[in-house]
Amino acid sequence: MSKIEEIINTEIKLHQQFKNVNVIGFDMDMAIVRYNNNEIAILIYECVLDHLVTVFPFLKDSKVDFSFSKRGLVIDLELGLILKLDNKKRVIKAFRGKSIVPKEELDSIYHDEKVIGSESPLKDYDGSNSARFFTMISFFETPITSIIRDFMEYQNSESIRLGKPIDYSTFKQLGKEISISFAKHFNDFTTGHYYSSFKKDPSKYIYKVSNQLKNWLMEIRSKNNTKVILITNSKSEYCHCVMEYSFGENFRDYFDCIIVDAKKPEFFKSDINSKPFTKLMTFYPKEKSDHIQCSNIELGVSHDTIFKGGNIHLLLNKLKDHFKKDQISFCYVGDNLIGDVVAPKQVKLMTVAIIEEIQDPDEIIILKREKNTKNQEVQVNSEGLVERSTGETNYVWGSFFHIHNDHENLSIDTFWSSILRDNADIVVYGVDTLVEYYYQDKFDNKDTLSPCAVVYGQGY
């Protein structure tokens, strides 16, 4: 069997697996509900700066730089550097403020044999946040990149002006103040600037879902008896606000169960006894009686309750009882590469990653095979995957998926591309694309799964 035939067989198996799952779980924000990323970034930036300028007045003129603030970047809070990593956790590009850090300096900090021989700073980095490294894992975090850059630029210029070394302890203070900013504006649904702005005009920040998606959800629930579950880290009040605008007042009709404040990735990591579910009698709980701790959840839109917290093992036990099966097939769909892709894959769920970058015309995408068109030069590489060249990108950071080393003429996965390969079964631009994928029935080496991407881990 040729490599292409093996890949097509893999695609067919994944497609059938997806079409026949017992349960589909969805993340809410930037997954089943699409956001206007630029508008939400500006709002988040305003919220964070509202507090920061009281401590660091020099940030008052800071603006979001969308060409610079990209998903997947890593902040070294100890040195104030903004990093991009390859699939072996090597730093391939970094900025100190607005200046590129020389390769020799990066090597001495992160790659030097003496450093690696003792303990590389990135040795234990797995994409999660730590005391030293903070990841721009979703579009909610990416605006912070511009703040870090402008903060470092100021510290750098002051160091030169005063003839003194940079005081790196200020970055720890900045990290604490950013946390205070988020607590101030994102913890209280009634007073926080983020929520008040969002409630005032949801249409500015999120899009209504398509009828195509709604019809598909109804179809798989009625015809296939597939259970559809919303599992979101958002609080119940915000969940209601987002879902009511995007789906309509009857949004409950499209789901068998809604779980809020899930605290992913811990939702998928916790053992069965560590995080019980709490039944909420309303999306806007105020009284003690609105919260009832329970050992199990309920399925079906006839119930007036939603659930908070819990863990995947309690949920799976309920679903196994419902289907009267020892094992069930469960697919989870989300955009957060750690909480929605890596964590569910670790408990052996099928995973679909929502990656908006895959639609970007400036990307060089080697994760998928594409439809061959007259206007596009497409080559099958030695691995049987199609590689498309779109020329130079306009990005400061380059491709989200792929690094090309011009000196050695090598194509290398980024850190996040390798995470996708190892943990995502399917990658799509959005949920409407996932619906198209569901109805896909043509598989050959010329026109397959377009516009979807299948990511080949496990030997591909």
Phi, psi and omega per residue, in radians:
M1 nan 2.312 -3.135
S2 -1.293 2.907 3.121
K3 -1.078 -0.727 3.118
I4 -1.069 -0.749 -3.141
E5 -1.120 -0.674 3.095
E6 -1.088 -0.751 -3.128
I7 -1.136 -0.747 3.124
I8 -1.105 -0.716 3.089
N9 -1.080 -0.679 3.089
T10 -1.101 -0.755 3.127
E11 -1.072 -0.757 -3.132
I12 -1.103 -0.747 3.136
K13 -1.113 -0.770 3.120
L14 -1.118 -0.710 -3.139
H15 -1.094 -0.795 3.112
Q16 -1.151 -0.668 3.099
Q17 -1.068 -0.768 -3.141
F18 -1.145 -0.719 -3.091
K19 -1.191 -0.334 -3.032
N20 -2.015 0.302 3.137
V21 -1.201 2.618 3.078
N22 -1.346 -0.574 -3.027
V23 -2.409 2.386 2.969
I24 -2.108 2.143 3.060
G25 -1.828 2.463 -3.140
F26 -2.146 2.372 2.828
D27 -1.279 2.754 -3.106
M28 -1.651 -1.168 -2.996
D29 -1.166 2.159 3.092
M30 1.098 0.347 3.068
A31 -2.205 -1.541 3.098
I32 -1.293 -0.392 3.033
V33 -1.988 2.140 -3.106
R34 -1.565 2.416 -3.126
Y35 -1.821 2.707 2.892
N36 -1.435 1.692 -2.946
N37 -1.070 -0.648 -3.140
N38 -1.175 -0.769 -3.116
E39 -1.174 -0.712 -3.127
I40 -1.213 -0.571 3.094
A41 -1.132 -0.734 3.122
I42 -1.113 -0.740 3.123
L43 -1.097 -0.798 3.123
I44 -1.080 -0.730 3.128
Y45 -1.047 -0.774 3.120
E46 -1.057 -0.737 -3.127
C47 -1.092 -0.803 -3.089
V48 -1.201 -0.774 -3.131
L49 -1.159 -0.501 3.136
D50 -0.907 -0.704 3.088
H51 -1.541 -0.713 -3.030
L52 -1.052 -0.654 -3.084
V53 -1.171 -0.334 3.071
T54 -1.296 -0.374 3.129
V55 -1.820 -0.658 -3.127
F56 -2.190 1.425 -3.048
P57 -1.028 -0.426 -3.097
F58 -1.179 -0.166 3.118
L59 -1.538 0.033 -2.992
K60 -1.097 -0.467 -3.131
D61 -1.708 0.145 -3.120
S62 -1.201 2.456 3.126
K63 -2.274 2.727 3.065
V64 -1.220 2.238 3.042
D65 -1.834 1.780 -3.037
F66 -1.212 -0.442 3.113
S67 -1.316 -0.341 -3.105
F68 -1.772 -0.656 -3.035
S69 -1.481 1.630 -3.060
K70 -2.038 2.667 3.115
R71 -1.179 2.570 3.047
G72 1.634 -0.135 3.100
L73 -1.275 2.722 -3.091
V74 -2.135 2.290 3.120
I75 -1.708 2.161 2.996
D76 -1.538 1.732 -3.040
L77 -1.213 -0.312 3.131
E78 -1.351 -0.601 -3.070
L79 -2.019 -0.092 3.129
G80 1.279 0.333 -3.114
L81 -1.650 2.605 3.077
I82 -1.908 2.151 -2.924
L83 -2.063 2.630 2.907
K84 -2.153 2.328 -3.026
L85 -1.968 2.644 2.994
D86 -1.654 -3.046 -3.010
N87 -1.226 -0.140 3.070
K88 -1.906 0.302 3.114
K89 1.126 0.485 3.012
R90 -1.542 2.472 3.117
V91 -1.402 2.018 -3.088
I92 -1.753 -0.271 3.078
K93 -2.792 2.507 3.135
A94 -2.666 2.621 3.083
F95 -2.114 2.448 2.910
R96 -1.938 1.776 -2.959
G97 1.149 -2.181 3.137
K98 -1.733 0.120 -3.087
S99 -1.856 2.382 3.068
I100 -1.237 2.348 3.105
V101 -1.401 2.247 -3.136
P102 -1.034 2.574 -3.127
K103 -1.002 -0.682 -3.119
E104 -1.079 -0.675 3.122
E105 -1.216 -0.723 3.100
L106 -1.059 -0.755 3.132
D107 -1.066 -0.704 -3.110
S108 -1.208 -0.507 -3.131
I109 -1.453 -0.797 -2.949
Y110 -1.969 -0.400 -2.968
H111 -2.102 -0.120 -3.100
D112 -1.024 2.464 -3.103
E113 -0.998 -0.632 3.133
K114 -1.158 -0.699 3.121
V115 -1.162 -0.857 -3.119
I116 -1.137 -0.631 -3.135
G117 -1.143 -0.535 3.094
S118 -1.549 -1.235 3.077
E119 -2.886 1.869 3.136
S120 -1.083 2.393 3.127
P121 -0.966 -0.532 -3.083
L122 -1.767 0.181 -3.079
K123 -0.922 -0.804 -3.055
D124 -1.724 0.102 -3.122
Y125 -1.189 2.244 3.135
D126 -2.244 0.228 -3.115
G127 1.799 -0.309 3.103
S128 -1.442 2.809 3.117
N129 -1.355 2.597 3.110
S130 -2.447 -3.083 -3.139
A131 -1.091 -0.551 -3.088
R132 -1.758 -0.643 -3.009
F133 -2.007 2.274 3.113
F134 -2.114 2.270 -3.019
T135 -1.810 2.359 3.013
M136 -1.428 1.285 -2.916
I137 -1.381 -0.435 -3.138
S138 -2.443 3.054 -3.130
F139 -1.245 -0.177 3.034
F140 -1.285 -0.543 -3.111
E141 -1.573 -0.468 -2.962
T142 -0.967 -0.571 3.128
P143 -1.041 -0.442 -3.119
I144 -1.099 -0.456 -3.133
T145 -0.997 -0.722 -3.136
S146 -1.157 -0.627 3.106
I147 -1.138 -0.793 3.127
I148 -1.048 -0.773 -3.141
R149 -1.058 -0.851 -3.092
D150 -1.188 -0.608 3.095
F151 -1.100 -0.812 -3.137
M152 -1.170 -0.650 3.115
E153 -1.060 -0.717 3.117
Y154 -1.166 -0.803 -3.137
Q155 -1.064 -0.668 -3.139
N156 -1.142 -0.820 -3.127
S157 -1.153 -0.654 3.095
E158 -1.171 -0.627 3.097
S159 -1.085 -0.746 3.126
I160 -1.193 -0.751 -3.103
R161 -1.106 -0.715 -3.072
L162 -1.587 -0.198 -3.098
G163 1.186 0.552 -3.138
K164 -2.166 2.684 3.094
P165 -1.200 2.731 3.110
I166 -1.136 2.362 3.068
D167 -1.539 1.699 -3.047
Y168 -1.251 -0.209 3.098
S169 -1.157 -0.350 3.133
T170 -1.150 -0.424 3.135
F171 -1.244 -0.558 3.056
K172 -1.152 -0.692 3.094
Q173 -1.138 -0.721 3.108
L174 -1.031 -0.775 3.118
G175 -1.024 -0.741 3.126
K176 -1.138 -0.717 -3.115
E177 -1.218 -0.581 3.046
I178 -1.115 -0.718 3.090
S179 -1.079 -0.706 3.103
I180 -1.110 -0.690 3.125
S181 -1.053 -0.798 3.135
F182 -1.132 -0.727 3.127
A183 -1.079 -0.678 -3.096
K184 -1.164 -0.720 -2.984
H185 -1.825 -0.254 -3.017
F186 -2.038 -0.163 -3.100
N187 -1.541 -0.464 -3.052
D188 -1.984 1.975 -3.088
F189 -1.205 -0.404 -3.067
T190 -1.546 -0.496 -3.039
T191 -2.072 -0.350 -3.070
G192 -1.105 2.449 -3.120
H193 -1.087 -0.668 -3.134
Y194 -1.030 -0.899 -3.069
Y195 -1.195 -0.683 -3.128
S196 -1.140 -0.678 3.102
S197 -1.185 -0.722 -3.122
F198 -1.127 -0.819 -3.116
K199 -1.097 -0.574 -3.111
K200 -1.130 -0.648 -3.112
D201 -2.687 1.374 3.141
P202 -1.026 -0.531 -3.085
S203 -1.107 -0.336 3.119
K204 -1.294 -0.437 -2.953
Y205 -2.027 -0.423 -3.136
I206 -2.358 2.832 -3.132
Y207 -1.887 2.636 3.002
K208 -1.236 2.497 3.129
V209 -1.310 2.767 -3.078
S210 -1.394 2.724 3.018
N211 -1.113 -0.535 3.099
Q212 -1.028 -0.771 3.118
L213 -1.160 -0.805 -3.132
K214 -1.029 -0.815 -3.123
N215 -1.093 -0.689 3.132
W216 -1.119 -0.760 3.128
L217 -1.069 -0.743 3.111
M218 -1.135 -0.697 -3.094
E219 -1.146 -0.842 -3.084
I220 -1.197 -0.474 3.112
R221 -1.328 -0.693 -3.066
S222 -1.461 -0.751 -3.058
K223 -1.509 -0.646 -3.056
N224 -1.759 -0.150 -3.049
N225 1.037 0.519 3.064
T226 -1.337 2.311 3.082
K227 -1.505 2.298 -3.127
V228 -1.985 2.130 -3.022
I229 -2.212 2.314 3.038
L230 -1.642 2.171 3.128
I231 -2.225 1.838 -3.040
T232 -2.215 2.610 3.038
N233 -1.419 -0.189 -3.109
S234 -1.197 2.655 3.096
K235 -1.239 2.792 -3.009
S236 -1.064 -0.694 -3.104
E237 -1.111 -0.779 -3.137
Y238 -1.200 -0.671 3.086
C239 -0.985 -0.807 -3.132
H240 -1.090 -0.766 -3.111
C241 -1.090 -0.801 -3.120
V242 -1.167 -0.838 -3.046
M243 -1.234 -0.633 -3.140
E244 -1.138 -0.679 3.114
Y245 -1.269 -0.798 -2.992
S246 -1.326 -0.672 -3.104
F247 -1.779 -0.450 -3.037
G248 1.885 3.000 -3.071
E249 -1.064 -0.435 -3.111
N250 -1.652 0.491 -3.047
F251 -1.018 -0.465 3.140
R252 -1.086 -0.438 -3.078
D253 -1.149 -0.315 -3.063
Y254 -1.633 -0.039 -3.045
F255 -2.316 2.514 3.082
D256 -1.488 -0.345 -3.132
C257 -2.841 2.519 3.072
I258 -2.166 2.193 3.130
I259 -2.079 2.120 -3.127
V260 -1.920 2.910 3.077
D261 0.832 0.803 -3.010
A262 -1.295 -0.373 -3.140
K263 1.039 0.795 2.989
K264 -1.144 2.537 0.164
P265 -1.446 -0.109 -3.094
E266 -1.077 -0.476 3.100
F267 -0.955 -0.675 -3.121
F268 -1.542 -0.289 -3.057
K269 -1.710 -0.476 -3.029
S270 -1.172 2.576 3.067
D271 -1.355 2.959 -2.944
I272 -1.098 -0.452 -3.059
N273 -1.742 -0.050 -2.971
S274 -1.535 -0.508 -3.063
K275 -2.360 1.581 3.112
P276 -1.241 2.817 3.033
F277 -1.385 2.651 2.957
T278 -2.046 2.226 3.093
K279 -1.446 2.224 3.079
L280 -1.829 2.230 -3.105
M281 -1.430 -0.143 3.127
T282 -2.736 2.746 3.052
F283 -1.250 -0.267 -3.116
Y284 -2.123 1.172 -3.075
P285 -1.193 2.346 3.109
K286 -2.234 -0.619 -3.091
E287 -1.708 2.825 3.081
K288 -1.055 -0.612 -3.109
S289 -1.197 -0.198 3.105
D290 -1.382 -0.204 -3.132
H291 -2.056 2.130 3.116
I292 -2.248 2.020 3.111
Q293 -1.225 2.387 -3.097
C294 -2.499 2.739 -3.114
S295 -1.629 -0.111 -3.106
N296 -2.560 2.989 3.116
I297 -2.040 2.989 3.120
E298 -2.075 2.527 3.133
L299 -1.960 2.550 3.056
G300 2.028 2.434 -3.079
V301 -1.284 -0.111 3.138
S302 -1.265 -0.306 -3.124
H303 -1.429 2.473 -3.129
D304 -1.601 0.107 -3.058
T305 -1.875 2.793 2.976
I306 -2.174 3.044 -3.066
F307 -2.248 2.611 -3.088
K308 -2.165 2.449 3.043
G309 1.295 -2.332 3.120
G310 1.377 -2.931 3.121
N311 -2.650 2.847 -3.030
I312 -1.108 -0.552 -3.063
H313 -1.220 -0.687 3.039
L314 -1.110 -0.722 3.130
L315 -1.114 -0.782 -3.140
L316 -1.097 -0.696 3.111
N317 -1.055 -0.750 3.112
K318 -1.093 -0.741 -3.117
L319 -1.193 -0.655 3.089
K320 -1.107 -0.701 3.082
D321 -1.099 -0.733 -3.108
H322 -1.106 -0.810 -3.107
F323 -1.480 -0.118 -3.096
K324 0.965 0.835 3.140
K325 -2.289 2.599 3.050
D326 -1.324 -0.523 3.119
Q327 -2.333 2.447 3.073
I328 -2.209 2.735 3.079
S329 -1.689 2.239 -3.009
F330 -2.309 2.189 3.068
C331 -1.998 2.319 3.097
Y332 -2.005 2.397 -3.056
V333 -2.107 2.138 3.130
G334 -2.897 3.028 -3.057
D335 -1.861 -0.354 -3.100
N336 -1.364 2.064 -2.975
L337 -1.161 -0.438 3.082
I338 -1.626 -1.015 -3.050
G339 -1.224 -0.499 -3.053
D340 -1.904 -0.197 -3.089
V341 -2.124 -1.043 -3.105
V342 -1.137 -0.864 -3.055
A343 -1.080 -0.852 3.109
P344 -1.152 -0.534 3.109
K345 -1.162 -0.543 3.130
Q346 -1.177 -0.346 3.035
V347 -1.853 0.405 2.976
K348 1.159 0.545 3.009
L349 -1.507 2.678 2.941
M350 -1.247 2.478 -3.067
T351 -2.240 2.407 3.015
V352 -2.107 2.113 -3.135
A353 -1.680 2.245 3.028
I354 -1.579 1.893 -3.075
I355 -2.197 1.752 -3.071
E356 -1.131 -0.450 -3.118
E357 -1.077 -0.368 -3.095
I358 -1.198 -0.316 -3.135
Q359 -1.586 -0.170 -3.020
D360 -1.167 2.145 -3.109
P361 -1.166 -0.300 3.141
D362 -1.570 -0.045 3.138
E363 -1.416 2.658 2.938
I364 -1.819 1.892 -2.993
I365 -1.849 2.030 3.064
I366 -1.972 0.202 -3.125
L367 -1.452 -0.279 -3.014
K368 -2.375 2.774 2.960
R369 -1.597 2.475 -3.034
E370 -2.119 2.808 3.060
K371 -1.117 2.291 -3.128
N372 -1.480 2.070 -3.126
T373 -2.102 2.876 -3.116
K374 -1.158 -0.503 -3.063
N375 -1.557 0.109 -2.995
Q376 -2.445 2.189 3.124
E377 -1.464 2.125 -3.088
V378 -2.180 2.282 -3.138
Q379 -2.180 2.434 3.048
V380 -1.570 2.104 -3.102
N381 -1.463 -3.048 -3.036
S382 -1.140 -0.347 3.131
E383 -1.574 -0.002 -3.129
G384 1.473 0.173 3.124
L385 -1.803 2.583 -3.132
V386 -1.419 2.401 3.078
E387 -2.092 2.180 -3.103
R388 -1.940 2.299 3.101
S389 -1.806 2.163 3.100
T390 -1.942 0.185 -3.124
G391 1.436 -2.763 -3.076
E392 -1.267 2.452 3.018
T393 -1.499 2.827 3.110
N394 -1.653 0.094 -3.031
Y395 -1.457 2.533 2.990
V396 -1.092 -0.634 -3.006
W397 -1.722 -0.200 -3.086
G398 1.415 -2.838 -3.020
S399 -1.213 2.525 3.047
F400 -1.181 -0.533 -2.995
F401 -1.730 -0.447 -2.717
H402 -2.605 2.443 3.096
I403 -2.126 2.313 3.068
H404 -1.934 2.127 3.093
N405 -1.594 1.786 -3.081
D406 -1.128 -0.572 -3.093
H407 -1.192 -0.689 -3.100
E408 -1.823 -0.010 -3.136
N409 0.930 0.824 -3.130
L410 -2.081 2.537 3.012
S411 -1.842 2.207 -3.047
I412 -2.179 2.433 3.027
D413 -1.185 2.523 2.909
T414 -1.291 2.984 3.102
F415 -0.987 -0.757 -3.051
W416 -1.323 -0.510 3.030
S417 -1.103 -0.714 3.112
S418 -1.171 -0.620 3.070
I419 -1.085 -0.747 3.113
L420 -1.121 -0.787 -3.129
R421 -1.028 -0.677 -3.052
D422 -1.473 -0.339 -2.965
N423 -2.251 -0.340 -3.120
A424 -1.786 2.241 3.073
D425 -1.344 -0.674 -3.102
I426 -2.430 2.484 3.056
V427 -2.114 2.278 3.107
V428 -2.368 2.786 3.124
Y429 -1.204 -0.681 -3.095
G430 -2.892 3.100 -3.055
V431 -1.194 -0.513 3.085
D432 -1.137 -0.628 3.064
T433 -1.143 -0.636 3.110
L434 -1.111 -0.654 3.081
V435 -1.124 -0.742 3.070
E436 -1.035 -0.740 3.134
Y437 -1.065 -0.700 -3.131
Y438 -1.011 -0.707 -3.090
Y439 -1.571 0.030 3.140
Q440 -1.135 2.351 3.116
D441 -2.391 0.217 -3.132
K442 -2.021 2.139 -3.112
F443 -2.302 1.852 2.991
D444 -2.671 3.124 -3.015
N445 -1.475 0.101 3.093
K446 -1.913 -0.617 -3.053
D447 -2.501 1.638 -3.049
T448 -2.430 2.179 3.015
L449 1.074 0.171 3.100
S450 -1.102 2.325 0.097
P451 -1.755 0.689 -3.120
C452 -1.705 2.903 3.101
A453 -2.255 2.310 3.001
V454 -1.823 2.203 -3.117
V455 -1.722 2.210 -3.004
Y456 -1.743 1.763 2.952
G457 -1.624 -2.903 3.006
Q458 0.893 0.931 3.005
G459 1.789 -0.189 3.134
Y460 -1.739 nan nan
